[in-house]
Amino acid sequence: MDPNVSKALSLLAAKFESEGRPIEALHCLHALLLSRLLPDQEAKARVQTGRLMLEHTSTTPRAAAC
């Protein structure tokens, strides 16, 4: 993926999260994870995804299943 696109998706995910729109943020992070990222970028996207899932689902097992 073009580095500009991955940076834009990361920034967009952060913007959506700050606006209280976790579903949109998760979509951006999911798109990032479908591309080839550097290990540190992938780790950050996975941590953000996990945190959002845990914060915005009603049960932990439900979040872990996604």
Predicted model as a PDB file, atoms N, CA, C, CB and O in Angstrom, pLDDT in the B-factor column:
MODEL        1                                                                  
ATOM      1  N   MET A   1       0.847  -1.180   0.000  1.00 70.00           N  
ATOM      2  CA  MET A   1       0.000   0.000   0.000  1.00 70.00           C  
ATOM      3  C   MET A   1       0.886   1.235   0.000  1.00 70.00           C  
ATOM      4  CB  MET A   1      -0.960   0.002   1.219  1.00 70.00           C  
ATOM      5  O   MET A   1       1.938   1.269   0.639  1.00 70.00           O  
ATOM      6  N   ASP A   2       0.452   2.214  -0.708  1.00 80.00           N  
ATOM      7  CA  ASP A   2       1.150   3.499  -0.760  1.00 80.00           C  
ATOM      8  C   ASP A   2       1.241   4.064   0.665  1.00 80.00           C  
ATOM      9  CB  ASP A   2       0.412   4.506  -1.723  1.00 80.00           C  
ATOM     10  O   ASP A   2       0.244   4.094   1.387  1.00 80.00           O  
ATOM     11  N   PRO A   3       2.441   4.512   1.068  1.00 83.00           N  
ATOM     12  CA  PRO A   3       2.594   5.062   2.424  1.00 83.00           C  
ATOM     13  C   PRO A   3       1.647   6.231   2.714  1.00 83.00           C  
ATOM     14  CB  PRO A   3       4.022   5.516   2.630  1.00 83.00           C  
ATOM     15  O   PRO A   3       1.222   6.415   3.855  1.00 83.00           O  
ATOM     16  N   ASN A   4       1.320   7.012   1.695  1.00 89.00           N  
ATOM     17  CA  ASN A   4       0.385   8.122   1.901  1.00 89.00           C  
ATOM     18  C   ASN A   4      -1.018   7.624   2.221  1.00 89.00           C  
ATOM     19  CB  ASN A   4       0.346   9.016   0.667  1.00 89.00           C  
ATOM     20  O   ASN A   4      -1.734   8.229   3.019  1.00 89.00           O  
ATOM     21  N   VAL A   5      -1.406   6.520   1.594  1.00 91.00           N  
ATOM     22  CA  VAL A   5      -2.730   5.946   1.849  1.00 91.00           C  
ATOM     23  C   VAL A   5      -2.790   5.378   3.258  1.00 91.00           C  
ATOM     24  CB  VAL A   5      -3.062   4.849   0.815  1.00 91.00           C  
ATOM     25  O   VAL A   5      -3.771   5.592   3.970  1.00 91.00           O  
ATOM     26  N   SER A   6      -1.752   4.658   3.667  1.00 90.00           N  
ATOM     27  CA  SER A   6      -1.766   4.086   5.017  1.00 90.00           C  
ATOM     28  C   SER A   6      -1.741   5.180   6.081  1.00 90.00           C  
ATOM     29  CB  SER A   6      -0.573   3.141   5.209  1.00 90.00           C  
ATOM     30  O   SER A   6      -2.387   5.054   7.121  1.00 90.00           O  
ATOM     31  N   LYS A   7      -1.000   6.246   5.822  1.00 92.00           N  
ATOM     32  CA  LYS A   7      -0.981   7.365   6.773  1.00 92.00           C  
ATOM     33  C   LYS A   7      -2.358   8.022   6.833  1.00 92.00           C  
ATOM     34  CB  LYS A   7       0.099   8.409   6.375  1.00 92.00           C  
ATOM     35  O   LYS A   7      -2.836   8.368   7.913  1.00 92.00           O  
ATOM     36  N   ALA A   8      -2.990   8.193   5.681  1.00 95.00           N  
ATOM     37  CA  ALA A   8      -4.329   8.795   5.638  1.00 95.00           C  
ATOM     38  C   ALA A   8      -5.341   7.933   6.389  1.00 95.00           C  
ATOM     39  CB  ALA A   8      -4.783   8.992   4.180  1.00 95.00           C  
ATOM     40  O   ALA A   8      -6.183   8.459   7.118  1.00 95.00           O  
ATOM     41  N   LEU A   9      -5.266   6.622   6.218  1.00 95.00           N  
ATOM     42  CA  LEU A   9      -6.179   5.727   6.938  1.00 95.00           C  
ATOM     43  C   LEU A   9      -5.950   5.797   8.445  1.00 95.00           C  
ATOM     44  CB  LEU A   9      -6.007   4.283   6.449  1.00 95.00           C  
ATOM     45  O   LEU A   9      -6.907   5.774   9.219  1.00 95.00           O  
ATOM     46  N   SER A  10      -4.699   5.880   8.863  1.00 94.00           N  
ATOM     47  CA  SER A  10      -4.389   5.999  10.293  1.00 94.00           C  
ATOM     48  C   SER A  10      -4.941   7.300  10.863  1.00 94.00           C  
ATOM     49  CB  SER A  10      -2.869   5.927  10.523  1.00 94.00           C  
ATOM     50  O   SER A  10      -5.539   7.313  11.939  1.00 94.00           O  
ATOM     51  N   LEU A  11      -4.736   8.389  10.135  1.00 95.00           N  
ATOM     52  CA  LEU A  11      -5.236   9.686  10.595  1.00 95.00           C  
ATOM     53  C   LEU A  11      -6.766   9.719  10.614  1.00 95.00           C  
ATOM     54  CB  LEU A  11      -4.699  10.810   9.699  1.00 95.00           C  
ATOM     55  O   LEU A  11      -7.376  10.279  11.525  1.00 95.00           O  
ATOM     56  N   LEU A  12      -7.360   9.123   9.614  1.00 96.00           N  
ATOM     57  CA  LEU A  12      -8.813   9.082   9.550  1.00 96.00           C  
ATOM     58  C   LEU A  12      -9.387   8.247  10.698  1.00 96.00           C  
ATOM     59  CB  LEU A  12      -9.269   8.515   8.200  1.00 96.00           C  
ATOM     60  O   LEU A  12     -10.403   8.615  11.289  1.00 96.00           O  
ATOM     61  N   ALA A  13      -8.737   7.129  11.012  1.00 96.00           N  
ATOM     62  CA  ALA A  13      -9.180   6.299  12.135  1.00 96.00           C  
ATOM     63  C   ALA A  13      -9.105   7.087  13.444  1.00 96.00           C  
ATOM     64  CB  ALA A  13      -8.323   5.015  12.233  1.00 96.00           C  
ATOM     65  O   ALA A  13     -10.021   7.022  14.263  1.00 96.00           O  
ATOM     66  N   ALA A  14      -8.020   7.828  13.636  1.00 95.00           N  
ATOM     67  CA  ALA A  14      -7.873   8.635  14.841  1.00 95.00           C  
ATOM     68  C   ALA A  14      -8.942   9.725  14.907  1.00 95.00           C  
ATOM     69  CB  ALA A  14      -6.477   9.261  14.894  1.00 95.00           C  
ATOM     70  O   ALA A  14      -9.492   9.999  15.974  1.00 95.00           O  
ATOM     71  N   LYS A  15      -9.229  10.340  13.771  1.00 97.00           N  
ATOM     72  CA  LYS A  15     -10.259  11.387  13.716  1.00 97.00           C  
ATOM     73  C   LYS A  15     -11.624  10.807  14.058  1.00 97.00           C  
ATOM     74  CB  LYS A  15     -10.295  12.046  12.319  1.00 97.00           C  
ATOM     75  O   LYS A  15     -12.357  11.377  14.867  1.00 97.00           O  
ATOM     76  N   PHE A  16     -11.970   9.682  13.449  1.00 96.00           N  
ATOM     77  CA  PHE A  16     -13.252   9.041  13.735  1.00 96.00           C  
ATOM     78  C   PHE A  16     -13.349   8.664  15.215  1.00 96.00           C  
ATOM     79  CB  PHE A  16     -13.436   7.791  12.852  1.00 96.00           C  
ATOM     80  O   PHE A  16     -14.393   8.849  15.842  1.00 96.00           O  
ATOM     81  N   GLU A  17     -12.269   8.142  15.761  1.00 95.00           N  
ATOM     82  CA  GLU A  17     -12.284   7.751  17.167  1.00 95.00           C  
ATOM     83  C   GLU A  17     -12.503   8.970  18.071  1.00 95.00           C  
ATOM     84  CB  GLU A  17     -10.970   7.041  17.538  1.00 95.00           C  
ATOM     85  O   GLU A  17     -13.274   8.905  19.028  1.00 95.00           O  
ATOM     86  N   SER A  18     -11.829  10.070  17.768  1.00 95.00           N  
ATOM     87  CA  SER A  18     -11.984  11.274  18.586  1.00 95.00           C  
ATOM     88  C   SER A  18     -13.382  11.873  18.468  1.00 95.00           C  
ATOM     89  CB  SER A  18     -10.948  12.312  18.188  1.00 95.00           C  
ATOM     90  O   SER A  18     -13.839  12.565  19.377  1.00 95.00           O  
ATOM     91  N   GLU A  19     -14.060  11.612  17.358  1.00 96.00           N  
ATOM     92  CA  GLU A  19     -15.423  12.096  17.151  1.00 96.00           C  
ATOM     93  C   GLU A  19     -16.468  11.136  17.716  1.00 96.00           C  
ATOM     94  CB  GLU A  19     -15.675  12.316  15.671  1.00 96.00           C  
ATOM     95  O   GLU A  19     -17.668  11.381  17.600  1.00 96.00           O  
ATOM     96  N   GLY A  20     -16.005  10.034  18.332  1.00 94.00           N  
ATOM     97  CA  GLY A  20     -16.940   9.072  18.897  1.00 94.00           C  
ATOM     98  C   GLY A  20     -17.605   8.189  17.862  1.00 94.00           C  
ATOM     99  O   GLY A  20     -18.749   7.770  18.038  1.00 94.00           O  
ATOM    100  N   ARG A  21     -16.894   7.905  16.788  1.00 95.00           N  
ATOM    101  CA  ARG A  21     -17.414   7.056  15.713  1.00 95.00           C  
ATOM    102  C   ARG A  21     -16.534   5.806  15.583  1.00 95.00           C  
ATOM    103  CB  ARG A  21     -17.467   7.841  14.358  1.00 95.00           C  
ATOM    104  O   ARG A  21     -15.755   5.687  14.637  1.00 95.00           O  
ATOM    105  N   PRO A  22     -16.664   4.873  16.542  1.00 94.00           N  
ATOM    106  CA  PRO A  22     -15.775   3.714  16.564  1.00 94.00           C  
ATOM    107  C   PRO A  22     -15.922   2.764  15.379  1.00 94.00           C  
ATOM    108  CB  PRO A  22     -16.002   2.958  17.809  1.00 94.00           C  
ATOM    109  O   PRO A  22     -14.943   2.150  14.953  1.00 94.00           O  
ATOM    110  N   ILE A  23     -17.131   2.638  14.847  1.00 94.00           N  
ATOM    111  CA  ILE A  23     -17.323   1.720  13.713  1.00 94.00           C  
ATOM    112  C   ILE A  23     -16.517   2.194  12.505  1.00 94.00           C  
ATOM    113  CB  ILE A  23     -18.826   1.610  13.344  1.00 94.00           C  
ATOM    114  O   ILE A  23     -15.855   1.397  11.840  1.00 94.00           O  
ATOM    115  N   GLU A  24     -16.579   3.489  12.227  1.00 96.00           N  
ATOM    116  CA  GLU A  24     -15.821   4.028  11.106  1.00 96.00           C  
ATOM    117  C   GLU A  24     -14.321   3.889  11.342  1.00 96.00           C  
ATOM    118  CB  GLU A  24     -16.186   5.495  10.875  1.00 96.00           C  
ATOM    119  O   GLU A  24     -13.564   3.584  10.420  1.00 96.00           O  
ATOM    120  N   ALA A  25     -13.897   4.117  12.587  1.00 96.00           N  
ATOM    121  CA  ALA A  25     -12.476   3.952  12.925  1.00 96.00           C  
ATOM    122  C   ALA A  25     -12.044   2.511  12.702  1.00 96.00           C  
ATOM    123  CB  ALA A  25     -12.207   4.368  14.390  1.00 96.00           C  
ATOM    124  O   ALA A  25     -10.958   2.257  12.182  1.00 96.00           O  
ATOM    125  N   LEU A  26     -12.891   1.570  13.095  1.00 96.00           N  
ATOM    126  CA  LEU A  26     -12.565   0.153  12.899  1.00 96.00           C  
ATOM    127  C   LEU A  26     -12.473  -0.205  11.416  1.00 96.00           C  
ATOM    128  CB  LEU A  26     -13.613  -0.728  13.582  1.00 96.00           C  
ATOM    129  O   LEU A  26     -11.637  -1.020  11.027  1.00 96.00           O  
ATOM    130  N   HIS A  27     -13.308   0.387  10.606  1.00 96.00           N  
ATOM    131  CA  HIS A  27     -13.234   0.130   9.165  1.00 96.00           C  
ATOM    132  C   HIS A  27     -11.887   0.595   8.596  1.00 96.00           C  
ATOM    133  CB  HIS A  27     -14.396   0.839   8.433  1.00 96.00           C  
ATOM    134  O   HIS A  27     -11.278  -0.093   7.777  1.00 96.00           O  
ATOM    135  N   CYS A  28     -11.440   1.761   9.037  1.00 96.00           N  
ATOM    136  CA  CYS A  28     -10.140   2.261   8.575  1.00 96.00           C  
ATOM    137  C   CYS A  28      -9.009   1.351   9.037  1.00 96.00           C  
ATOM    138  CB  CYS A  28      -9.903   3.692   9.083  1.00 96.00           C  
ATOM    139  O   CYS A  28      -8.105   1.033   8.264  1.00 96.00           O  
ATOM    140  N   LEU A  29      -9.062   0.938  10.285  1.00 96.00           N  
ATOM    141  CA  LEU A  29      -8.017   0.059  10.818  1.00 96.00           C  
ATOM    142  C   LEU A  29      -8.036  -1.296  10.118  1.00 96.00           C  
ATOM    143  CB  LEU A  29      -8.192  -0.128  12.335  1.00 96.00           C  
ATOM    144  O   LEU A  29      -6.985  -1.879   9.854  1.00 96.00           O  
ATOM    145  N   HIS A  30      -9.226  -1.790   9.820  1.00 96.00           N  
ATOM    146  CA  HIS A  30      -9.338  -3.064   9.106  1.00 96.00           C  
ATOM    147  C   HIS A  30      -8.698  -2.961   7.721  1.00 96.00           C  
ATOM    148  CB  HIS A  30     -10.820  -3.487   8.981  1.00 96.00           C  
ATOM    149  O   HIS A  30      -7.988  -3.871   7.291  1.00 96.00           O  
ATOM    150  N   ALA A  31      -8.948  -1.862   7.033  1.00 95.00           N  
ATOM    151  CA  ALA A  31      -8.334  -1.651   5.716  1.00 95.00           C  
ATOM    152  C   ALA A  31      -6.816  -1.617   5.832  1.00 95.00           C  
ATOM    153  CB  ALA A  31      -8.847  -0.342   5.079  1.00 95.00           C  
ATOM    154  O   ALA A  31      -6.111  -2.152   4.977  1.00 95.00           O  
ATOM    155  N   LEU A  32      -6.317  -0.993   6.886  1.00 94.00           N  
ATOM    156  CA  LEU A  32      -4.865  -0.966   7.112  1.00 94.00           C  
ATOM    157  C   LEU A  32      -4.315  -2.373   7.294  1.00 94.00           C  
ATOM    158  CB  LEU A  32      -4.527  -0.109   8.341  1.00 94.00           C  
ATOM    159  O   LEU A  32      -3.281  -2.729   6.728  1.00 94.00           O  
ATOM    160  N   LEU A  33      -5.020  -3.165   8.090  1.00 94.00           N  
ATOM    161  CA  LEU A  33      -4.537  -4.514   8.395  1.00 94.00           C  
ATOM    162  C   LEU A  33      -4.597  -5.453   7.197  1.00 94.00           C  
ATOM    163  CB  LEU A  33      -5.337  -5.099   9.527  1.00 94.00           C  
ATOM    164  O   LEU A  33      -3.930  -6.488   7.190  1.00 94.00           O  
ATOM    165  N   LEU A  34      -5.379  -5.111   6.196  1.00 94.00           N  
ATOM    166  CA  LEU A  34      -5.430  -5.933   4.986  1.00 94.00           C  
ATOM    167  C   LEU A  34      -4.249  -5.664   4.060  1.00 94.00           C  
ATOM    168  CB  LEU A  34      -6.732  -5.685   4.241  1.00 94.00           C  
ATOM    169  O   LEU A  34      -4.019  -6.407   3.106  1.00 94.00           O  
ATOM    170  N   SER A  35      -3.511  -4.614   4.340  1.00 89.00           N  
ATOM    171  CA  SER A  35      -2.374  -4.263   3.496  1.00 89.00           C  
ATOM    172  C   SER A  35      -1.070  -4.706   4.146  1.00 89.00           C  
ATOM    173  CB  SER A  35      -2.348  -2.751   3.226  1.00 89.00           C  
ATOM    174  O   SER A  35      -1.042  -5.144   5.296  1.00 89.00           O  
ATOM    175  N   ARG A  36      -0.009  -4.582   3.389  1.00 88.00           N  
ATOM    176  CA  ARG A  36       1.317  -4.925   3.914  1.00 88.00           C  
ATOM    177  C   ARG A  36       1.859  -3.712   4.661  1.00 88.00           C  
ATOM    178  CB  ARG A  36       2.297  -5.364   2.764  1.00 88.00           C  
ATOM    179  O   ARG A  36       2.073  -2.650   4.077  1.00 88.00           O  
ATOM    180  N   LEU A  37       2.078  -3.886   5.959  1.00 89.00           N  
ATOM    181  CA  LEU A  37       2.584  -2.816   6.805  1.00 89.00           C  
ATOM    182  C   LEU A  37       3.915  -3.218   7.412  1.00 89.00           C  
ATOM    183  CB  LEU A  37       1.574  -2.469   7.907  1.00 89.00           C  
ATOM    184  O   LEU A  37       4.263  -4.398   7.463  1.00 89.00           O  
ATOM    185  N   LEU A  38       4.640  -2.236   7.863  1.00 90.00           N  
ATOM    186  CA  LEU A  38       5.831  -2.525   8.652  1.00 90.00           C  
ATOM    187  C   LEU A  38       5.369  -3.117   9.976  1.00 90.00           C  
ATOM    188  CB  LEU A  38       6.708  -1.238   8.872  1.00 90.00           C  
ATOM    189  O   LEU A  38       4.256  -2.831  10.418  1.00 90.00           O  
ATOM    190  N   PRO A  39       6.198  -3.937  10.622  1.00 93.00           N  
ATOM    191  CA  PRO A  39       5.773  -4.597  11.860  1.00 93.00           C  
ATOM    192  C   PRO A  39       5.261  -3.636  12.937  1.00 93.00           C  
ATOM    193  CB  PRO A  39       6.916  -5.389  12.417  1.00 93.00           C  
ATOM    194  O   PRO A  39       4.271  -3.936  13.604  1.00 93.00           O  
ATOM    195  N   ASP A  40       5.914  -2.495  13.113  1.00 93.00           N  
ATOM    196  CA  ASP A  40       5.453  -1.566  14.149  1.00 93.00           C  
ATOM    197  C   ASP A  40       4.109  -0.930  13.779  1.00 93.00           C  
ATOM    198  CB  ASP A  40       6.502  -0.473  14.380  1.00 93.00           C  
ATOM    199  O   ASP A  40       3.289  -0.669  14.659  1.00 93.00           O  
ATOM    200  N   GLN A  41       3.878  -0.679  12.493  1.00 91.00           N  
ATOM    201  CA  GLN A  41       2.600  -0.124  12.055  1.00 91.00           C  
ATOM    202  C   GLN A  41       1.480  -1.150  12.242  1.00 91.00           C  
ATOM    203  CB  GLN A  41       2.681   0.321  10.577  1.00 91.00           C  
ATOM    204  O   GLN A  41       0.379  -0.815  12.678  1.00 91.00           O  
ATOM    205  N   GLU A  42       1.780  -2.394  11.909  1.00 94.00           N  
ATOM    206  CA  GLU A  42       0.783  -3.453  12.074  1.00 94.00           C  
ATOM    207  C   GLU A  42       0.443  -3.638  13.544  1.00 94.00           C  
ATOM    208  CB  GLU A  42       1.290  -4.777  11.475  1.00 94.00           C  
ATOM    209  O   GLU A  42      -0.729  -3.771  13.898  1.00 94.00           O  
ATOM    210  N   ALA A  43       1.449  -3.647  14.399  1.00 95.00           N  
ATOM    211  CA  ALA A  43       1.217  -3.818  15.836  1.00 95.00           C  
ATOM    212  C   ALA A  43       0.341  -2.692  16.378  1.00 95.00           C  
ATOM    213  CB  ALA A  43       2.556  -3.863  16.597  1.00 95.00           C  
ATOM    214  O   ALA A  43      -0.585  -2.940  17.150  1.00 95.00           O  
ATOM    215  N   LYS A  44       0.631  -1.462  15.976  1.00 95.00           N  
ATOM    216  CA  LYS A  44      -0.156  -0.323  16.445  1.00 95.00           C  
ATOM    217  C   LYS A  44      -1.608  -0.438  15.986  1.00 95.00           C  
ATOM    218  CB  LYS A  44       0.456   0.993  15.944  1.00 95.00           C  
ATOM    219  O   LYS A  44      -2.525  -0.189  16.768  1.00 95.00           O  
ATOM    220  N   ALA A  45      -1.821  -0.810  14.731  1.00 95.00           N  
ATOM    221  CA  ALA A  45      -3.179  -0.955  14.203  1.00 95.00           C  
ATOM    222  C   ALA A  45      -3.921  -2.073  14.928  1.00 95.00           C  
ATOM    223  CB  ALA A  45      -3.144  -1.235  12.690  1.00 95.00           C  
ATOM    224  O   ALA A  45      -5.111  -1.938  15.214  1.00 95.00           O  
ATOM    225  N   ARG A  46      -3.239  -3.166  15.226  1.00 96.00           N  
ATOM    226  CA  ARG A  46      -3.883  -4.276  15.941  1.00 96.00           C  
ATOM    227  C   ARG A  46      -4.246  -3.884  17.373  1.00 96.00           C  
ATOM    228  CB  ARG A  46      -2.962  -5.504  15.955  1.00 96.00           C  
ATOM    229  O   ARG A  46      -5.315  -4.246  17.864  1.00 96.00           O  
ATOM    230  N   VAL A  47      -3.368  -3.152  18.037  1.00 96.00           N  
ATOM    231  CA  VAL A  47      -3.653  -2.701  19.405  1.00 96.00           C  
ATOM    232  C   VAL A  47      -4.846  -1.745  19.396  1.00 96.00           C  
ATOM    233  CB  VAL A  47      -2.406  -2.008  20.031  1.00 96.00           C  
ATOM    234  O   VAL A  47      -5.740  -1.860  20.234  1.00 96.00           O  
ATOM    235  N   GLN A  48      -4.859  -0.814  18.460  1.00 95.00           N  
ATOM    236  CA  GLN A  48      -5.977   0.126  18.363  1.00 95.00           C  
ATOM    237  C   GLN A  48      -7.290  -0.609  18.092  1.00 95.00           C  
ATOM    238  CB  GLN A  48      -5.712   1.160  17.256  1.00 95.00           C  
ATOM    239  O   GLN A  48      -8.323  -0.294  18.682  1.00 95.00           O  
ATOM    240  N   THR A  49      -7.234  -1.583  17.198  1.00 95.00           N  
ATOM    241  CA  THR A  49      -8.434  -2.365  16.872  1.00 95.00           C  
ATOM    242  C   THR A  49      -8.934  -3.102  18.108  1.00 95.00           C  
ATOM    243  CB  THR A  49      -8.142  -3.370  15.731  1.00 95.00           C  
ATOM    244  O   THR A  49     -10.124  -3.061  18.419  1.00 95.00           O  
ATOM    245  N   GLY A  50      -8.039  -3.766  18.805  1.00 93.00           N  
ATOM    246  CA  GLY A  50      -8.417  -4.504  20.008  1.00 93.00           C  
ATOM    247  C   GLY A  50      -8.999  -3.602  21.081  1.00 93.00           C  
ATOM    248  O   GLY A  50      -9.992  -3.944  21.723  1.00 93.00           O  
ATOM    249  N   ARG A  51      -8.375  -2.444  21.270  1.00 94.00           N  
ATOM    250  CA  ARG A  51      -8.850  -1.513  22.287  1.00 94.00           C  
ATOM    251  C   ARG A  51     -10.250  -1.012  21.953  1.00 94.00           C  
ATOM    252  CB  ARG A  51      -7.886  -0.334  22.424  1.00 94.00           C  
ATOM    253  O   ARG A  51     -11.117  -0.953  22.824  1.00 94.00           O  
ATOM    254  N   LEU A  52     -10.467  -0.652  20.693  1.00 94.00           N  
ATOM    255  CA  LEU A  52     -11.793  -0.186  20.282  1.00 94.00           C  
ATOM    256  C   LEU A  52     -12.840  -1.288  20.439  1.00 94.00           C  
ATOM    257  CB  LEU A  52     -11.758   0.302  18.827  1.00 94.00           C  
ATOM    258  O   LEU A  52     -13.954  -1.031  20.894  1.00 94.00           O  
ATOM    259  N   MET A  53     -12.481  -2.496  20.067  1.00 90.00           N  
ATOM    260  CA  MET A  53     -13.421  -3.610  20.202  1.00 90.00           C  
ATOM    261  C   MET A  53     -13.791  -3.840  21.665  1.00 90.00           C  
ATOM    262  CB  MET A  53     -12.822  -4.891  19.603  1.00 90.00           C  
ATOM    263  O   MET A  53     -14.959  -4.057  21.989  1.00 90.00           O  
ATOM    264  N   LEU A  54     -12.796  -3.792  22.542  1.00 88.00           N  
ATOM    265  CA  LEU A  54     -13.080  -4.007  23.959  1.00 88.00           C  
ATOM    266  C   LEU A  54     -13.897  -2.863  24.558  1.00 88.00           C  
ATOM    267  CB  LEU A  54     -11.779  -4.172  24.731  1.00 88.00           C  
ATOM    268  O   LEU A  54     -14.766  -3.102  25.397  1.00 88.00           O  
ATOM    269  N   GLU A  55     -13.632  -1.634  24.141  1.00 90.00           N  
ATOM    270  CA  GLU A  55     -14.347  -0.481  24.685  1.00 90.00           C  
ATOM    271  C   GLU A  55     -15.781  -0.377  24.169  1.00 90.00           C  
ATOM    272  CB  GLU A  55     -13.599   0.789  24.352  1.00 90.00           C  
ATOM    273  O   GLU A  55     -16.647   0.153  24.865  1.00 90.00           O  
ATOM    274  N   HIS A  56     -16.042  -0.867  22.978  1.00 86.00           N  
ATOM    275  CA  HIS A  56     -17.332  -0.619  22.346  1.00 86.00           C  
ATOM    276  C   HIS A  56     -18.148  -1.871  22.069  1.00 86.00           C  
ATOM    277  CB  HIS A  56     -17.121   0.107  21.076  1.00 86.00           C  
ATOM    278  O   HIS A  56     -19.031  -1.858  21.211  1.00 86.00           O  
ATOM    279  N   THR A  57     -17.865  -2.945  22.783  1.00 81.00           N  
ATOM    280  CA  THR A  57     -18.723  -4.126  22.715  1.00 81.00           C  
ATOM    281  C   THR A  57     -19.234  -4.408  24.119  1.00 81.00           C  
ATOM    282  CB  THR A  57     -17.956  -5.367  22.128  1.00 81.00           C  
ATOM    283  O   THR A  57     -18.626  -3.989  25.104  1.00 81.00           O  
ATOM    284  N   SER A  58     -20.332  -5.105  24.206  1.00 76.00           N  
ATOM    285  CA  SER A  58     -20.964  -5.302  25.511  1.00 76.00           C  
ATOM    286  C   SER A  58     -20.280  -6.374  26.354  1.00 76.00           C  
ATOM    287  CB  SER A  58     -22.411  -5.665  25.323  1.00 76.00           C  
ATOM    288  O   SER A  58     -20.388  -6.346  27.579  1.00 76.00           O  
ATOM    289  N   THR A  59     -19.583  -7.311  25.732  1.00 69.00           N  
ATOM    290  CA  THR A  59     -18.898  -8.345  26.506  1.00 69.00           C  
ATOM    291  C   THR A  59     -17.517  -8.611  25.929  1.00 69.00           C  
ATOM    292  CB  THR A  59     -19.723  -9.642  26.530  1.00 69.00           C  
ATOM    293  O   THR A  59     -17.303  -8.495  24.723  1.00 69.00           O  
ATOM    294  N   THR A  60     -16.595  -8.963  26.792  1.00 63.00           N  
ATOM    295  CA  THR A  60     -15.232  -9.272  26.359  1.00 63.00           C  
ATOM    296  C   THR A  60     -15.189 -10.485  25.423  1.00 63.00           C  
ATOM    297  CB  THR A  60     -14.343  -9.524  27.574  1.00 63.00           C  
ATOM    298  O   THR A  60     -14.503 -10.418  24.403  1.00 63.00           O  
ATOM    299  N   PRO A  61     -15.892 -11.601  25.719  1.00 66.00           N  
ATOM    300  CA  PRO A  61     -15.847 -12.730  24.779  1.00 66.00           C  
ATOM    301  C   PRO A  61     -16.336 -12.357  23.385  1.00 66.00           C  
ATOM    302  CB  PRO A  61     -16.679 -13.878  25.311  1.00 66.00           C  
ATOM    303  O   PRO A  61     -15.822 -12.855  22.383  1.00 66.00           O  
ATOM    304  N   ARG A  62     -17.322 -11.486  23.327  1.00 60.00           N  
ATOM    305  CA  ARG A  62     -17.831 -11.050  22.031  1.00 60.00           C  
ATOM    306  C   ARG A  62     -16.756 -10.278  21.259  1.00 60.00           C  
ATOM    307  CB  ARG A  62     -19.088 -10.178  22.215  1.00 60.00           C  
ATOM    308  O   ARG A  62     -16.605 -10.454  20.050  1.00 60.00           O  
ATOM    309  N   ALA A  63     -16.017  -9.428  21.963  1.00 56.00           N  
ATOM    310  CA  ALA A  63     -14.931  -8.668  21.327  1.00 56.00           C  
ATOM    311  C   ALA A  63     -13.817  -9.601  20.888  1.00 56.00           C  
ATOM    312  CB  ALA A  63     -14.377  -7.598  22.286  1.00 56.00           C  
ATOM    313  O   ALA A  63     -13.252  -9.426  19.808  1.00 56.00           O  
ATOM    314  N   ALA A  64     -13.493 -10.587  21.710  1.00 62.00           N  
ATOM    315  CA  ALA A  64     -12.407 -11.510  21.394  1.00 62.00           C  
ATOM    316  C   ALA A  64     -12.743 -12.361  20.178  1.00 62.00           C  
ATOM    317  CB  ALA A  64     -12.106 -12.407  22.591  1.00 62.00           C  
ATOM    318  O   ALA A  64     -11.848 -12.768  19.437  1.00 62.00           O  
ATOM    319  N   ALA A  65     -14.027 -12.632  19.969  1.00 63.00           N  
ATOM    320  CA  ALA A  65     -14.442 -13.453  18.835  1.00 63.00           C  
ATOM    321  C   ALA A  65     -14.290 -12.715  17.504  1.00 63.00           C  
ATOM    322  CB  ALA A  65     -15.883 -13.895  19.017  1.00 63.00           C  
ATOM    323  O   ALA A  65     -14.164 -13.346  16.454  1.00 63.00           O  
ATOM    324  N   CYS A  66     -14.303 -11.405  17.547  1.00 58.00           N  
ATOM    325  CA  CYS A  66     -14.204 -10.620  16.305  1.00 58.00           C  
ATOM    326  C   CYS A  66     -12.777 -10.463  15.958  1.00 58.00           C  
ATOM    327  CB  CYS A  66     -14.874  -9.245  16.431  1.00 58.00           C  
ATOM    328  O   CYS A  66     -12.452  -9.837  14.950  1.00 58.00           O  
TER     329      CYS A  66                                                      
ENDMDL                                                                          
END                                                                             
